[in-house]
């Protein structure tokens, strides 16, 4: 898999973390370096660990399904993309503003925004992906986009979160489709 494709996947799976960071930036009464940094590091770490966990799980049974691996990658990336778009289009729940992000909230948000990355890791097991550079890239991109997102959320409000999540979903669907069509010999 090319670096450009990995970069696009990293941005795609980071979109939900970015959207949550924008929302948190909007809802925090006072944005501190601790909150912004904690959110960025937590999201980046979990976005890196989840694809690694998915890759490790899938590698243990990949020999049984190599004939359909491109369909699995297509299905997983497509489902993740559709899920991201659907969530972006669903109405928001009302949230109160708060003074800071607690450890429990940080862990819950980190896991919630990285579940999709677990499925991406599973698809990586069936593709030509060097996993350590891939998860490092995903973690770094997520960390950067989360930090940018929380600052934008604090400065500009919640106008950019939904479009970013929709774009991330579309990107994952396109990549999944490209993987399938490449394996089927269309490209």
C-alpha positions in Angstrom: 0.0 0.0 0.0 1.4 3.4 -1.0 2.3 6.1 1.5 -0.4 8.4 0.0 -3.1 5.7 0.5 -2.0 5.2 4.1 -2.0 9.0 4.6 -5.5 9.2 3.3 -6.7 6.3 5.5 -5.0 8.0 8.5 -6.9 11.2 7.8 -10.1 9.3 7.2 -10.0 7.4 10.5 -9.0 10.5 12.3 -12.0 12.4 11.1 -14.2 11.2 14.0 -11.5 12.2 16.5 -11.3 15.6 14.8 -15.0 16.1 15.0 -15.1 15.1 18.7 -12.2 17.4 19.4 -14.0 20.3 17.7 -17.1 19.6 19.8 -15.0 19.4 23.0 -13.3 22.7 22.1 -16.7 24.2 21.7 -18.0 22.9 25.0 -15.1 23.6 27.3 -15.4 26.8 29.2 -11.7 27.3 29.4 -9.3 25.5 27.0 -6.1 24.5 28.8 -2.9 23.0 27.4 -3.5 20.0 29.7 -7.0 19.4 28.2 -5.9 20.0 24.6 -2.7 17.9 24.9 -4.4 15.2 26.9 -7.2 14.8 24.3 -4.6 14.8 21.4 -2.3 12.3 23.0 -5.2 10.1 24.2 -6.9 10.0 20.8 -3.6 9.5 18.9 -2.5 6.7 21.2 -5.8 4.8 20.9 -6.0 5.4 17.1 -2.5 3.8 16.8 -3.2 0.9 19.2 -6.6 -0.1 17.8 -5.4 -0.9 14.2 -2.4 -2.8 15.7 -4.8 -4.9 17.8 -7.0 -5.5 14.8 -4.0 -6.4 12.7 -2.8 -8.9 15.3 -6.2 -10.5 15.6 -6.7 -10.8 11.9 -3.1 -12.2 11.3 -4.0 -15.2 13.5 -6.7 -16.3 11.1 -5.7 -14.7 7.8 -4.6 -18.0 6.1 -8.2 -19.2 6.3 -9.7 -16.2 4.3 -7.0 -15.0 1.9 -9.3 -15.7 -1.1 -11.8 -13.2 0.1 -9.6 -10.7 1.9 -10.3 -7.9 -0.6 -14.0 -8.3 0.0 -13.4 -8.1 3.8 -11.3 -4.9 3.4 -14.0 -3.5 1.1 -16.8 -4.4 3.5 -15.1 -3.1 6.7 -13.9 0.2 5.2 -17.3 0.7 3.5 -19.2 -0.1 6.7 -17.0 2.3 8.7 -17.4 5.0 6.1 -21.2 4.6 6.1 -21.3 4.6 9.9 -19.2 7.8 10.1 -21.5 9.5 7.6 -24.7 8.3 9.4 -23.4 9.5 12.8 -22.4 12.9 11.3 -25.9 13.3 9.9 -27.7 12.3 13.1 -28.9 15.0 15.5 -26.6 16.0 18.3 -27.4 15.3 21.9 -27.4 18.3 24.2 -24.2 18.6 26.2 -23.4 21.0 28.9 -20.2 23.0 28.9 -17.6 22.0 31.4 -14.4 23.2 32.9 -12.1 20.3 31.9 -11.8 16.8 30.5 -11.6 14.1 33.2 -9.6 10.9 32.8 -12.7 8.8 32.6 -14.2 11.0 29.8 -10.8 11.0 28.0 -10.6 7.2 28.1 -14.3 6.7 26.9 -13.8 9.2 24.1 -10.5 7.7 23.1 -12.0 4.2 22.8 -15.2 5.4 21.1 -13.3 7.4 18.4 -10.9 4.5 17.7 -13.2 1.6 17.3 -13.3 2.2 13.6 -9.5 2.0 13.5 -9.7 -1.6 14.9 -11.6 -2.6 11.8 -9.0 -0.8 9.6 -6.3 -2.8 11.3 -8.2 -6.0 10.5 -8.2 -4.9 6.8 -4.5 -4.1 7.0 -3.8 -7.7 7.8 -5.1 -8.7 4.3 -3.2 -6.0 2.4 0.5 -5.2 1.9 0.8 -2.9 4.9 3.9 -2.5 7.0 1.9 -2.2 10.3 4.3 -0.3 12.6 4.8 2.7 10.2 1.1 2.6 9.4 0.0 2.8 13.0 2.6 5.4 13.8 1.3 7.5 10.9 -2.3 7.0 12.1 -1.4 8.0 15.6 0.6 11.1 14.5 -2.1 12.3 12.1 -4.8 11.8 14.8 -2.8 13.6 17.4 -2.2 16.6 15.1 -5.8 16.7 13.9 -7.2 16.4 17.4 -5.1 19.3 18.6 -6.1 21.4 15.6 -9.7 20.3 16.1 -9.9 21.3 19.7 -8.4 24.7 19.0 -10.7 25.3 16.0 -13.7 24.2 18.1 -12.7 26.7 20.8 -12.2 29.5 18.2 -14.8 28.8 15.5 -17.5 26.7 17.0 -18.9 23.5 15.8 -19.4 24.3 12.1 -16.6 22.1 10.8 -17.0 18.9 12.7 -19.8 17.3 10.7 -18.4 18.0 7.3 -15.0 16.6 8.4 -16.7 13.4 9.6 -18.7 13.1 6.4 -15.5 13.6 4.3 -13.7 11.0 6.4 -16.5 8.5 5.8 -16.5 9.1 2.0 -12.7 8.7 1.9 -12.9 5.3 3.6 -15.7 4.1 1.2 -13.6 5.2 -1.8 -10.5 3.5 -0.5 -12.4 0.3 0.2 -13.9 0.4 -3.3 -10.5 1.0 -4.8 -9.0 -2.0 -2.9 -11.9 -4.3 -4.2 -11.7 -3.1 -7.8 -7.9 -3.4 -7.8 -8.1 -7.1 -6.6 -10.8 -7.8 -9.1 -8.5 -6.5 -11.9 -10.5 -3.4 -12.8 -7.5 -1.2 -12.1 
